[in-house]
Amino acid sequence: MNGTFFNLLAGTPHFQTPGVDAAIAARFLLIRHGGNFTYRDGDFCYDGNRCKPESLGWRFVQTFGAPCVAEIKGGALDAEIAATYHEAAEAEHWYRFEKDWGDPS
């Protein structure tokens, strides 16, 4: 058995560049509070655990791969980080409203 298998079982990060989670969380806070960020209307819940800055790193890596930390800190991936946040908010909405009760509309 290898370490990746145990990481998958335990839910810990795997196949990820060290520091990506923290860099994405820090950059996201800059994006969100920088004045250019807009929330989407509709089926999005931005206040759940999935949308916490520290929860965005693994979502980002699943969609866009593991980038270099310098790229994140430099702002080259701001659009992708924002897209990850919106995706997390959409997943939060699904979890809250559609998972157990069906479409709320």
C-alpha positions in Angstrom: 0.0 0.0 0.0 1.2 3.5 -0.7 0.7 6.8 1.0 -1.8 8.1 -1.7 -4.2 5.3 -0.9 -4.1 6.1 2.8 -4.5 9.8 2.0 -7.6 9.0 0.0 -9.1 7.0 2.8 -8.4 9.6 5.4 -9.5 12.5 3.2 -6.2 14.3 3.5 -4.6 16.2 0.5 -2.9 14.1 -2.1 -1.2 14.8 -5.4 -0.9 18.4 -4.3 1.9 20.9 -4.3 2.7 22.0 -0.7 1.4 25.4 0.2 -1.3 25.5 -2.5 -4.2 25.4 0.0 -2.8 28.3 2.0 -1.9 30.3 -1.0 -5.3 30.0 -2.6 -7.0 30.9 0.7 -4.9 34.0 1.1 -5.3 35.1 -2.5 -9.0 34.5 -2.4 -9.3 36.8 0.6 -7.5 39.5 -1.4 -9.8 39.0 -4.4 -13.0 39.0 -2.4 -12.1 42.1 -0.4 -10.4 43.9 -3.3 -13.6 45.5 -4.6 -13.9 43.7 -8.0 -15.5 40.6 -6.8 -19.2 40.1 -7.6 -21.5 37.4 -6.1 -23.8 35.6 -8.5 -27.6 35.6 -8.1 -29.6 32.4 -8.2 -28.8 29.0 -6.8 -25.7 29.9 -4.9 -25.1 29.8 -1.1 -21.9 31.7 -0.2 -22.0 31.2 3.5 -21.4 27.5 3.9 -18.4 25.4 4.9 -17.6 24.7 1.2 -17.0 28.4 0.6 -14.6 29.0 3.4 -11.2 30.1 2.1 -9.4 27.2 3.6 -11.8 24.8 1.8 -11.1 26.1 -1.7 -7.7 24.6 -2.3 -8.7 21.0 -2.9 -11.6 22.1 -5.1 -9.2 24.3 -7.2 -6.8 21.4 -7.7 -9.6 19.0 -8.8 -10.6 21.4 -11.5 -7.5 23.2 -12.6 -4.6 21.0 -11.3 -1.9 21.9 -8.8 -0.3 25.2 -9.9 2.9 26.8 -8.7 2.4 28.8 -5.5 4.2 31.8 -7.1 1.5 31.9 -9.8 -1.2 32.0 -7.2 0.4 34.7 -5.2 1.1 36.7 -8.3 -2.5 36.8 -9.3 -2.2 34.8 -12.5 -5.0 32.5 -11.4 -7.5 34.9 -9.9 -10.3 34.1 -12.4 -9.9 30.4 -11.7 -9.9 31.0 -7.9 -13.1 33.0 -8.3 -14.7 30.3 -10.4 -13.8 27.8 -7.7 -15.6 29.9 -5.1 -18.7 30.1 -7.3 -18.6 26.4 -7.9 -18.4 25.8 -4.1 -21.4 28.1 -3.5 -23.3 26.2 -6.1 -22.4 22.9 -4.5 -23.5 24.3 -1.1 -26.9 25.3 -2.6 -27.3 21.8 -3.9 -26.4 20.2 -0.6 -28.8 22.4 1.4 -31.8 22.5 -0.8 -31.9 19.8 -3.5 -30.2 16.8 -1.9 -33.0 15.8 0.3 -36.1 17.8 -0.8 -35.7 18.2 -4.6 -35.7 21.3 -6.6 -36.9 24.2 -4.3 -38.5 26.2 -7.1 
